[in-house]
Amino acid sequence: IKEVVGNEKLKKYEVLKRLHKKEIEKHREDTLSVKDAYMERFKKLKDNATVREASLASEIETLKASNLKATVSRINIEAIKREKNLGDDMMKLFKQM
């Protein structure tokens, strides 16, 4: 079956099969409609997506903070270089006097 339908489709089939099996164990018969089975599956996918979205939002905020720190560090390094160059230029000017 795996070669015919593909690995991803087989996984989805197994998830739905487990839902139906759980329903049979719980009610002694399969009372789960196809629509309910898909709704249950989509609910889990939505919940997983919500968790992933929150995780990604957190990562984005961390990266923003990290980027801000990098920008401040770069500005500080540039300021130090300008101060050094200014000091060097002042020393040259005084030596010429």
C-alpha positions in Angstrom: 0.0 0.0 0.0 2.8 2.4 0.9 4.2 2.4 -2.6 0.8 3.1 -4.2 -0.6 5.9 -2.0 2.6 7.4 -0.6 3.9 7.7 2.9 2.1 10.9 3.9 -1.3 9.7 2.8 -0.7 6.4 4.6 0.0 8.4 7.8 -3.2 10.3 7.4 -5.1 7.1 6.9 -3.6 5.6 10.0 -4.7 8.6 12.1 -8.3 8.3 10.9 -8.2 4.6 11.4 -7.1 5.1 15.0 -9.9 7.6 15.5 -12.4 5.0 14.3 -10.8 2.3 16.4 -11.0 4.5 19.5 -14.7 5.2 18.8 -15.4 1.4 18.5 -13.6 0.7 21.8 -15.5 3.5 23.5 -19.1 2.8 22.1 -18.8 -0.8 21.0 -19.6 0.5 17.5 -18.2 3.0 15.1 -20.4 6.1 15.6 -17.9 8.5 14.2 -19.1 9.9 10.9 -16.5 10.7 8.2 -17.2 14.4 8.7 -16.7 14.1 12.5 -13.5 12.1 11.9 -12.1 14.9 9.6 -13.3 17.6 12.0 -11.4 15.9 14.9 -8.3 15.6 12.7 -8.5 19.2 11.6 -9.0 20.3 15.2 -5.7 18.6 16.1 -4.0 20.1 13.1 -5.3 23.5 14.0 -4.2 23.1 17.6 -0.7 22.0 16.5 -0.5 25.0 14.1 -1.5 27.3 16.9 1.3 26.0 19.1 3.8 26.3 16.2 2.6 29.8 15.5 3.2 30.8 19.1 6.6 29.2 19.1 7.5 31.0 15.9 6.3 34.3 17.2 8.5 33.8 20.3 11.5 33.0 18.0 10.8 36.1 16.0 10.7 38.3 19.1 14.0 36.7 20.2 15.6 37.4 16.8 14.3 41.0 16.8 15.9 41.5 20.2 19.1 39.9 19.0 19.1 42.0 15.9 18.6 45.1 17.9 21.6 44.2 20.1 23.7 43.5 17.0 22.6 46.9 15.5 23.5 48.7 18.8 26.9 46.9 18.9 27.6 47.8 15.3 26.8 51.5 16.0 29.0 51.4 19.0 31.9 49.9 17.1 31.5 52.5 14.3 31.4 55.3 16.9 34.6 54.0 18.5 36.3 53.8 15.0 35.2 57.4 14.3 36.6 58.5 17.7 39.9 56.7 17.0 40.2 58.3 13.5 39.4 61.7 14.9 42.0 61.2 17.6 44.5 60.1 15.0 43.7 63.1 12.8 44.1 65.5 15.8 47.5 64.0 16.6 48.6 64.5 13.0 47.4 68.1 13.1 49.2 68.8 16.4 52.4 67.2 15.0 52.3 69.5 12.0 52.1 72.6 14.2 
